[in-house]
Amino acid sequence: LAVNQSTDRSEGRIASGSIRLSISALDHLMTMVSELVLTRNQLIEIMRRHQDTEFAVPLQRLSHITAELQESVLKTRMQPIGNIWQKLPRIVRDLSAELNKTIDLELAGAETELDRQLIDMIKDPLIHMVRNAADHGLETREQRIAAGKPERGIIKLFACHEGGHILIVISDDGRGLDIDRIRAKAVSLGLVSETECRSLTESQIQRFIFAPGFSTADMITSISGRGIGMDVVRANIDKIGGTIDVSSSRGGGTLFTIKIPLTLAIVSAVIVEAGGDRFAIPQPAVLEIVRLRHDCGPRVERIQGSPVLRLREKLLPLVDLRSLLRIGDGERDETRRGRLIVVMQAGMQSFGLAVDGVSGTEEIVVKPLSAKLQGITVFSGNTILGDGSVILILDPNGVVQSICMPSQAQPPSSQSPDVNGEQPAKQSILVFRAGSPSLKAVPLSAVTRLEEIDAATIEVLDDRSVVRYRGQLMPLVPVSGNMHIKTEGIQPLLVVSVDGDRFMGLLVDAIVDIVEDRLAIEVVSERPGLLGSAVINTRAVDVMDVGYFLRLAQGKPGEIEAVSERVAA
Amino acid sequence: MNAAMQTFTEYVTVTVGGQLFGLPISRVQDVFVPGPATVVPLASPEIAGLLNVRGRILTLIDMWRRLEVVAHPGKGRNLAVGVEHKGESYGLLIEQIGEVLNLPAACLNGGSLNLPQSLARVSAGIHRMKDKLMVVLDLDRVLDPEPGGKAGMAFR
């Protein structure tokens, strides 16, 4: 089908020189070609297992034709980047009038072509950066003359093809980035500690402008500095698998380098294995793959229990893919000899990902995740591999987020930010006693309210207790089976929301404390209602499963009996 | 009987955890035996995996877990009903597929029945039949992500 459509197209072109096509027709063509590429890969995979068959030659031909077809369909989607530059001269002219600066805009490489989809996605970031350069980058006329510079400021845009990428360079000859202010801002935002800051190079400090929420602009003007900063630009470029970097010298201007892939539709991916499953990592994010060895090369060290990869005098946070995804047999040993570590880059952060194996690279067509799965940030999509199986695509940014989450939640002064392996974030935890002197806990977020009721108001029905609460009958469930429900005095209660406006009450003996700590369950329990044991504020506590009691309160008699039996036994 | 004046709806009946459920036939695309699926780590337990069905990626939903019914031991989860929802393909894992029933809309009871919360959330009503009751599933509500964001990491 795809082949036919393509020939139709080219014939049409011969007839009239050019034709207008709807974008959806092109998109459909692209999808079909992508499927064809997948099928071709599938055939090649089969061929690997069967040597010396008569299919080898035609398959090779098919493979060539597919590659050529793919290339020409990609070409039909290409547009010159100049299309989005057309607006810029006017924007800059307006800005120069508004800011009272004289600005020259130089554009080069406008004929550089890239995928229509990418054009759409980099349009806003590019315009934003040009505005930034005009507003913050370039000095006023007086400042420029005082600095001995020509009165006219220059903003340059340059685009070209480089390998499989498009390179876009945006530069100005303005005042450059103010390192001291960036440093001060980074420290005040808690991105680094003051001591760490001293050991950073200038270019490392400059890259903080891409950090979330970062803006050194004190003045909010109508042009820029409205909260959408370079972090948003970077996020947009990350989204399309690109990278952005900055270099600047004081008084000498700023230069941004953006590197983006030629097309979004088909990407090359490294296929890795962990815990018996396979996952795809987009190749642009992979810097290198190293193997741990006895004698030389990269080593794994531990800082307060968190593994750190020592690679050519650089320290990188290391995470085991198995523990990140909670798969496999739970045996976590990132340090074992012979393990493969994929060194990856996401945004500014490089890190190591320990995997069980690497089974090669493959061209993949990224398909979005089902809506049911979009809450999982470590995956960016899924695809079908050459052998027909479905594989999940890891999102390097999502992986970084889940590694670095705990470190961002804590004050910047404690430890270095990168080395907190895979601990959960700190949260408020409610500690209480019920049924026994030992401590029990639930995350405070699971509890709607803490109440104390008069025990005399508790009404006992056949097999359950209820109380009138906010105009409704609220079921009460003791947290522990061997708890004595009071008949007089004050009864403390954890009110849990069942659904919006209906509640249930968890009966406890006493509320002990609310603490801020990580809720890391170390000993998992099989007992219903009990998730396991954790250490909170240096004391061991039982972590209760609120969801279990919710189900209990919704009346599943079978289960309640089963529980009381088990508790009695 | 004024059967001619009544509107009828056709349902595909399926069994999950011994309970009879009805799916509107207009939404059911096919019934198939799923092959080995790709497990999705960190997904909510009702996600049974991802499957390649004729070049499309399909999300398998474990209906026992989705409806929070007790699983019947011994009965394999080896049958799936293919449905489409908002342009995405899903496979609902079930125990058994039953006959197609053409039932008058008048026999459909509203939601005011004493159903467990987990069922009330996804049901469009209950059909009284001679010997048993059939819970009609609202597929949109079965397949829409839970507002609370059940998917994703439990403890973070």
Interface residues (C-beta under 8 A of the other chain):
Chain A: E35 L38 D277 L325 R326 I327 K367 S370 A371 K372 L373 Q374 G375 I376 T377 V378 F379 N382 T383 I384 G388 S389 V390 I391 L392 S402 M405 P424 A425 V498 D499 L519 R551 Q554 G555 K556
Chain B: A37 T38 V39 V40 P41 L42 A43 S44 I47 L50 L51 N52 G55 I57 T59 I61 E68 K86 E88 Y90 P116 Q117 L143 D144 P145 G149 K150 A151 G152 M153 F155 R156
